[in-house]
């Protein structure tokens, strides 16, 4: 049934305490008529801490809707997070009240928009603890940031130079380096992943040598949830004279990164996983690392002067931001991060971890379920396979119960091969998920399994 044919699972009924199954009617786009649980009836966050996921959840309009007559249980935030009202309002206000191009005008709207645009850069710098805002380069997402660095390094790499990455990387942290291998003759080396999903640090160290120019590693795996010791990786790389690039697309959300403490040369993030808009991401770089990269795209505003005979390029970060930038998206990302930083992020992480462990405890002992990745200290990502069922079919059946999960190789095909699987399902938890969501997922998964027996 992995060909996408329709499946008809058995009725779930009431999937968890305090969740009415809905009346079964109404359009999937109709907000749920189920009232939010009262304070007395809400299940407390399993971490027992001070973060209130219900108050946070109430700020996400989409989470009040139903799917197939059931309350939406959104467990696909590792792919893309939902957007709080603060972001929606910021985008609306920018479009309705003071939109203009940036860095190009002297009129009031241009000045207001430019100020908001650059304020967002300052917000990101504060969020990552960058030394200065000009170390933040805007890109249209994480993928473009990887390609920016790849294009810059290509100018200095020689055949036989080495790039070290790991088996747990997202394709965005693989394909740009593979392209350099194919085009320039550089050597791409792969650090192994252990059976529990941990990075083999000894194996990584053995790969780093005098010809290593870059070590590219994820902060937090989008499949395993593994959180890597980026500082230890940086120490190994720097001892060999290599640069360190960190994929922070998950880590920026869940690990409260301090780029100065991590000592990485580059840190890449994307806005849509940080509760912000799509179409915006960015690159943090140490000043020396950024200044060593040549411009990678030509156009307006990335130069200081242009004559018929020569171009003088602007300084960082603008030399990497050719053309009209994603203005509204930048403003929306700034609003998202200001909103996020108003919370105790350690308490959010504890809440997400507690939800993950709550689910794992309920699923323990089920011999038909395989969990992929159980590294100590991992983040709140549960990737799994169901015996006798294709992951696509599992995801389709869960959707019948209003539960949204990801299925496939999760843009990490080498990792799937490492664990001997062709596909898996993934439930990823965010700050707006609750104990009711966790229980609804487990109950729906058990019912989905019954369909395949």
C-alpha positions as CSV (number, residue, x, y, z in Angstrom):
1,X,0.0,0.0,0.0
2,X,3.0,2.3,-0.1
3,X,1.9,3.4,-3.6
4,X,-0.4,6.0,-2.1
5,X,-3.7,4.0,-2.3
6,X,-6.4,4.9,0.1
7,X,-6.6,2.9,3.3
8,X,-9.5,2.7,5.7
9,X,-8.4,2.2,9.3
10,X,-10.7,1.0,12.0
11,X,-12.5,3.6,14.0
12,X,-10.4,5.0,16.8
13,X,-13.1,6.3,19.1
14,X,-11.8,8.4,21.9
15,X,-8.1,8.3,21.6
16,X,-7.1,9.8,24.9
17,X,-8.5,11.2,28.1
18,X,-9.6,14.9,27.8
19,X,-9.7,14.7,24.0
20,X,-13.1,14.5,22.5
21,X,-12.8,12.7,19.2
22,X,-14.8,15.5,17.6
23,X,-18.2,15.0,16.1
24,X,-16.8,13.5,12.9
25,X,-18.3,16.2,10.8
26,X,-17.2,19.5,9.5
27,X,-14.6,20.5,6.9
28,X,-11.0,19.7,7.6
29,X,-10.4,23.5,7.5
30,X,-12.9,24.2,10.1
31,X,-11.5,25.2,13.5
32,X,-12.3,22.7,16.2
33,X,-15.4,23.3,18.2
34,X,-13.8,21.5,21.1
35,X,-13.1,24.0,23.9
36,X,-9.6,24.2,25.3
37,X,-9.2,22.1,28.4
38,X,-9.9,24.1,31.6
39,X,-7.0,24.6,33.9
40,X,-8.4,22.0,36.2
41,X,-8.7,19.4,33.5
42,X,-5.5,19.9,31.6
43,X,-2.8,17.3,32.0
44,X,0.3,18.9,33.4
45,X,3.4,19.1,31.4
46,X,5.2,15.8,32.2
47,X,8.4,17.7,33.1
48,X,6.6,19.2,36.1
49,X,8.2,22.6,35.3
50,X,7.0,26.1,34.9
51,X,6.5,26.2,31.2
52,X,2.8,26.2,30.2
53,X,2.4,24.6,26.8
54,X,-1.4,25.3,26.8
55,X,-0.8,29.1,27.0
56,X,1.8,28.8,24.3
57,X,-0.4,26.6,22.2
58,X,-3.2,29.1,22.4
59,X,-1.1,31.6,20.4
60,X,-1.1,29.3,17.3
61,X,-4.3,29.8,15.4
62,X,-3.9,26.7,13.2
63,X,-3.8,24.4,16.2
64,X,-7.5,25.0,16.8
65,X,-8.5,23.3,13.6
66,X,-9.6,19.7,13.0
67,X,-8.3,17.1,10.5
68,X,-10.7,14.4,9.5
69,X,-13.0,15.4,12.3
70,X,-10.3,15.0,14.9
71,X,-8.4,17.7,16.8
72,X,-5.1,18.4,15.0
73,X,-2.1,16.7,16.6
74,X,0.8,18.3,14.8
75,X,4.0,16.3,15.3
76,X,5.9,17.4,12.2
77,X,7.7,20.4,13.6
78,X,11.1,19.1,12.6
79,X,10.0,19.5,9.0
80,X,8.4,23.0,9.6
81,X,7.0,24.6,12.7
82,X,3.6,26.3,13.0
83,X,3.4,30.1,13.3
84,X,2.3,32.1,16.4
85,X,0.0,35.0,16.3
86,X,3.0,37.3,17.0
87,X,4.6,36.4,13.6
88,X,1.3,36.6,11.7
89,X,0.6,40.0,13.2
90,X,4.2,41.3,12.5
91,X,3.9,40.2,8.8
92,X,0.5,41.8,8.5
93,X,1.6,45.1,10.1
94,X,4.7,45.3,7.9
95,X,2.6,44.8,4.7
96,X,-0.2,47.1,5.8
97,X,1.7,49.8,7.6
98,X,5.3,50.4,6.5
99,X,6.5,48.2,3.6
100,X,9.2,49.4,1.3
101,X,12.5,48.2,-0.1
102,X,15.5,48.4,2.2
103,X,18.8,50.2,2.0
104,X,17.7,52.1,-1.1
105,X,15.4,54.9,-0.1
106,X,15.4,58.1,2.0
107,X,11.6,58.3,2.5
108,X,9.8,57.4,5.7
109,X,8.6,54.0,4.6
110,X,12.1,53.0,3.4
111,X,13.7,54.2,6.7
112,X,11.1,52.3,8.8
113,X,11.4,49.1,6.9
114,X,15.2,49.2,6.8
115,X,15.2,49.8,10.6
116,X,13.0,46.8,11.2
117,X,15.0,44.7,8.8
118,X,18.3,45.5,10.5
119,X,16.7,45.1,13.9
120,X,15.9,41.6,13.0
121,X,19.6,41.0,12.3
122,X,20.4,42.3,15.7
123,X,17.8,39.9,17.2
124,X,19.3,36.9,15.5
125,X,22.8,37.9,16.7
126,X,21.4,38.1,20.3
127,X,19.6,34.8,19.8
128,X,22.8,33.0,18.8
129,X,25.1,35.1,21.0
130,X,27.1,36.3,17.9
131,X,29.7,38.9,18.6
132,X,28.2,41.5,16.3
133,X,25.1,41.7,14.0
134,X,27.2,42.0,10.9
135,X,28.2,38.4,11.3
136,X,24.7,37.3,10.4
137,X,24.1,36.8,6.7
138,X,20.6,36.5,5.4
139,X,19.8,33.6,3.0
140,X,16.5,32.3,1.7
141,X,16.9,29.2,4.0
142,X,19.4,26.8,5.4
143,X,20.1,25.1,2.1
144,X,21.1,28.4,0.5
145,X,23.5,29.0,3.4
146,X,25.3,25.7,2.8
147,X,25.6,26.5,-0.9
148,X,27.0,30.0,-0.1
149,X,29.8,28.5,2.0
150,X,30.4,25.8,-0.6
151,X,30.7,28.3,-3.4
152,X,33.1,30.4,-1.3
153,X,35.3,27.5,-0.3
154,X,35.4,26.3,-3.9
155,X,37.7,29.2,-4.8
156,X,40.5,27.8,-2.5
157,X,40.0,24.1,-2.5
158,X,42.4,21.8,-4.5
159,X,42.2,18.2,-5.6
160,X,42.9,15.9,-2.7
161,X,41.7,18.4,-0.1
162,X,39.3,16.8,2.4
163,X,35.9,17.5,3.7
164,X,34.7,15.5,6.7
165,X,31.0,15.0,7.4
166,X,28.9,12.4,9.1
167,X,26.4,9.7,8.3
168,X,23.7,11.5,10.1
169,X,23.6,14.6,8.0
170,X,20.7,16.2,6.2
171,X,21.1,16.2,2.4
172,X,21.6,20.0,2.6
173,X,24.9,19.2,4.5
174,X,25.9,16.5,2.0
175,X,25.0,17.5,-1.6
176,X,27.0,20.8,-1.7
177,X,30.1,18.9,-0.6
178,X,29.4,16.1,-3.0
179,X,29.2,18.6,-5.8
180,X,32.7,19.9,-4.8
181,X,34.0,16.4,-4.9
182,X,32.6,15.8,-8.4
183,X,33.8,19.2,-9.7
184,X,37.1,19.8,-8.0
185,X,38.3,16.4,-6.9
186,X,38.1,17.0,-3.2
187,X,37.8,13.9,-0.9
188,X,34.6,13.5,1.1
189,X,35.0,11.4,4.3
190,X,32.2,10.1,6.4
191,X,32.3,9.8,10.2
192,X,30.3,6.8,11.4
193,X,27.2,6.7,13.5
194,X,27.0,4.1,16.4
195,X,24.1,1.7,16.8
196,X,22.4,4.0,19.4
197,X,22.5,6.9,17.1
198,X,25.5,8.6,18.7
199,X,28.3,10.1,16.6
200,X,31.5,8.0,16.7
201,X,33.8,10.7,18.0
202,X,36.9,8.4,17.8
203,X,36.0,7.6,14.2
204,X,35.6,11.3,13.5
205,X,39.0,12.1,15.0
206,X,40.6,9.4,12.9
207,X,39.4,11.0,9.7
208,X,40.7,14.5,10.5
209,X,44.2,15.2,9.2
210,X,46.5,17.7,7.6
211,X,44.5,17.8,4.3
212,X,41.2,18.4,6.1
213,X,39.8,21.8,5.2
214,X,36.3,21.6,6.6
215,X,34.4,19.5,9.1
216,X,30.6,19.8,8.5
217,X,28.4,18.4,11.3
218,X,24.9,18.7,12.5
219,X,24.2,20.2,15.9
220,X,21.0,18.0,16.3
221,X,20.0,15.3,13.9
222,X,16.7,15.8,12.2
223,X,16.2,12.0,12.2
224,X,17.8,10.6,15.4
225,X,17.4,13.6,17.6
226,X,21.1,13.1,18.5
227,X,22.7,16.3,19.9
228,X,26.4,16.4,19.0
229,X,29.2,17.8,21.1
230,X,30.0,20.6,18.6
231,X,32.7,22.1,20.8
232,X,34.5,18.8,20.9
233,X,34.2,18.6,17.1
234,X,35.5,22.1,16.8
235,X,38.5,21.4,19.0
236,X,39.4,18.4,16.8
237,X,39.0,20.3,13.6
238,X,40.8,23.5,14.7
239,X,43.8,21.4,16.0
240,X,44.2,20.3,12.3
241,X,43.7,23.8,10.9
242,X,40.3,23.0,9.5
243,X,37.1,25.1,9.6
244,X,34.0,23.9,11.3
245,X,30.5,24.3,9.8
246,X,27.5,23.4,12.0
247,X,24.0,22.6,10.6
248,X,21.9,24.3,13.3
249,X,18.5,24.0,11.6
250,X,17.3,21.7,14.4
251,X,19.8,22.8,17.0
252,X,18.9,26.5,16.8
253,X,15.3,25.5,17.8
254,X,16.0,23.1,20.7
255,X,19.6,23.5,21.9
256,X,19.8,27.3,22.7
257,X,23.1,27.6,20.8
258,X,25.9,30.0,21.9
259,X,28.0,30.2,18.8
260,X,30.9,31.8,20.7
261,X,31.0,29.0,23.2
262,X,30.6,26.4,20.5
263,X,33.6,28.0,18.7
264,X,32.3,27.0,15.3
265,X,33.4,29.0,12.2
266,X,29.9,28.8,10.6
267,X,26.5,28.1,12.0
268,X,23.5,27.7,9.7
269,X,19.8,28.2,10.7
270,X,16.4,28.4,9.0
271,X,13.5,30.5,10.0
272,X,10.5,28.2,9.3
273,X,11.6,25.7,11.9
274,X,12.0,28.6,14.4
275,X,8.3,29.4,14.3
276,X,9.0,32.1,11.6
277,X,8.2,32.4,7.9
278,X,9.5,30.2,5.1
279,X,11.9,31.8,2.6
280,X,14.3,33.0,5.2
281,X,17.4,31.6,7.0
282,X,20.9,32.6,7.6
283,X,24.5,32.0,8.2
284,X,26.5,33.0,11.2
285,X,30.3,33.2,10.6
286,X,33.3,34.2,12.5
287,X,34.5,37.5,11.1
288,X,37.7,36.0,9.6
289,X,35.8,33.1,8.1
290,X,33.3,35.3,6.4
291,X,35.8,37.8,5.2
292,X,37.8,35.0,3.6
293,X,34.8,34.0,1.4
294,X,34.4,35.8,-1.9
295,X,30.9,37.1,-2.9
296,X,28.9,34.3,-4.5
297,X,26.2,36.2,-6.3
298,X,26.3,39.5,-8.1
299,X,23.7,42.2,-8.1
300,X,22.4,45.3,-6.4
301,X,23.6,46.4,-2.9
302,X,26.4,43.8,-2.6
303,X,29.0,46.2,-4.0
304,X,30.5,49.5,-2.9
305,X,31.3,50.9,-6.3
306,X,30.8,49.8,-9.9
307,X,32.6,51.2,-12.9
308,X,33.0,50.0,-16.5
309,X,36.3,48.6,-15.5
310,X,35.9,47.2,-11.9
311,X,33.7,46.4,-9.0
312,X,34.5,47.0,-5.4
313,X,32.5,44.8,-3.1
314,X,30.7,45.8,0.1
315,X,31.8,44.5,3.4
316,X,30.2,41.7,5.4
317,X,27.3,40.8,5.6
318,X,26.0,42.8,2.6
319,X,28.5,41.4,0.1
320,X,26.6,38.1,0.4
321,X,23.1,39.6,0.0
322,X,22.8,40.6,-3.7
323,X,19.4,41.9,-4.9
324,X,16.3,42.7,-3.0
325,X,16.3,40.6,0.1
326,X,13.3,38.7,1.6
327,X,12.2,41.7,3.6
328,X,9.0,40.6,5.0
329,X,10.4,37.2,5.9
330,X,13.3,38.8,7.8
331,X,10.9,40.9,9.8
332,X,8.7,37.9,10.5
333,X,11.8,35.9,11.7
334,X,12.8,38.7,14.0
335,X,9.3,38.7,15.5
336,X,9.5,34.9,15.9
337,X,12.7,35.0,17.8
338,X,11.6,37.9,20.0
339,X,8.5,35.9,20.8
340,X,10.6,32.7,21.5
341,X,13.2,34.5,23.7
342,X,10.4,35.7,26.0
343,X,10.1,32.1,27.2
344,X,12.5,30.2,29.4
345,X,14.1,28.1,26.7
346,X,15.5,25.6,29.1
347,X,12.0,24.9,30.4
348,X,10.8,24.5,26.8
349,X,13.5,21.9,26.2
350,X,12.6,20.1,29.4
351,X,8.9,20.0,28.4
352,X,9.7,18.6,24.9
353,X,12.0,16.0,26.3
354,X,9.4,15.0,28.9
355,X,6.8,14.5,26.1
356,X,9.3,12.3,24.2
357,X,10.0,10.1,27.3
358,X,6.3,9.9,28.1
359,X,5.7,8.5,24.6
360,X,8.6,6.1,24.8
361,X,7.5,4.8,28.1
362,X,4.0,4.1,26.7
363,X,5.5,2.4,23.7
364,X,8.0,0.3,25.6
365,X,7.6,-3.5,25.3
366,X,5.9,-3.3,21.9
367,X,7.8,-5.9,19.8
368,X,6.4,-4.6,16.5
369,X,7.9,-1.1,17.0
370,X,11.5,-0.2,16.3
371,X,12.9,3.1,17.5
372,X,15.7,4.5,15.4
373,X,18.2,6.5,17.5
374,X,18.4,6.3,21.3
375,X,21.5,8.3,22.1
376,X,21.8,9.7,25.6
377,X,20.6,13.3,25.8
378,X,18.9,13.2,22.5
379,X,16.2,15.8,21.5
380,X,12.5,15.2,21.3
381,X,12.4,13.4,17.9
382,X,10.9,9.9,17.7
383,X,11.8,8.1,14.4
384,X,10.3,4.6,14.2
385,X,9.3,1.7,12.0
386,X,6.3,-0.6,12.4
387,X,6.7,-4.2,11.6
388,X,4.8,-5.3,8.5
389,X,3.9,-1.8,7.5
390,X,5.4,0.8,5.2
391,X,6.0,4.1,6.9
392,X,4.0,6.0,4.3
393,X,0.9,3.8,5.1
394,X,1.5,4.4,8.9
395,X,1.6,8.1,8.3
396,X,-1.5,8.0,6.2
397,X,-3.5,6.1,8.8
398,X,-2.3,8.4,11.6
399,X,-3.6,11.3,9.6
400,X,-7.1,9.8,9.6
401,X,-6.9,10.4,13.4
402,X,-5.7,13.9,13.0
403,X,-2.1,13.1,13.8
404,X,0.5,14.6,11.5
405,X,3.9,12.9,11.3
406,X,6.6,12.7,8.6
407,X,7.4,9.5,6.6
408,X,10.2,8.7,4.2
409,X,14.0,9.1,4.5
410,X,13.7,12.6,6.0
411,X,16.3,14.0,3.6
412,X,18.9,11.8,5.2
413,X,19.3,8.8,2.9
414,X,22.8,7.7,4.0
415,X,21.5,7.5,7.5
416,X,18.6,5.3,6.5
417,X,21.0,3.0,4.8
418,X,23.2,2.9,7.9
419,X,20.3,1.5,9.9
420,X,19.2,-0.9,7.2
421,X,15.8,0.8,6.5
422,X,14.3,2.2,3.3
423,X,11.7,4.4,5.1
424,X,10.6,5.4,8.6
425,X,8.0,7.6,10.3
426,X,9.0,10.5,12.5
427,X,7.1,12.3,15.3
428,X,8.8,15.5,16.4
429,X,7.7,17.5,19.4
430,X,7.6,21.3,19.8
431,X,6.8,23.7,22.6
432,X,3.1,23.8,21.6
433,X,2.6,20.0,22.0
434,X,0.9,18.6,25.1
435,X,0.4,15.4,27.0
436,X,-2.9,15.0,25.2
437,X,-1.1,15.2,21.9
438,X,1.4,12.6,23.1
439,X,-1.3,10.2,24.2
440,X,-3.4,10.7,21.1
441,X,-0.4,9.8,19.0
442,X,0.3,6.6,20.9
443,X,-3.3,5.5,20.9
444,X,-3.6,6.2,17.1
445,X,-0.3,4.3,16.5
446,X,-1.6,1.3,18.3
447,X,-4.8,1.4,16.3
448,X,-2.9,1.8,13.1
449,X,-0.9,-1.3,13.9
450,X,-4.1,-3.3,14.2
451,X,-4.9,-2.5,10.6
452,X,-1.8,-4.3,9.4
453,X,-2.2,-7.5,11.6
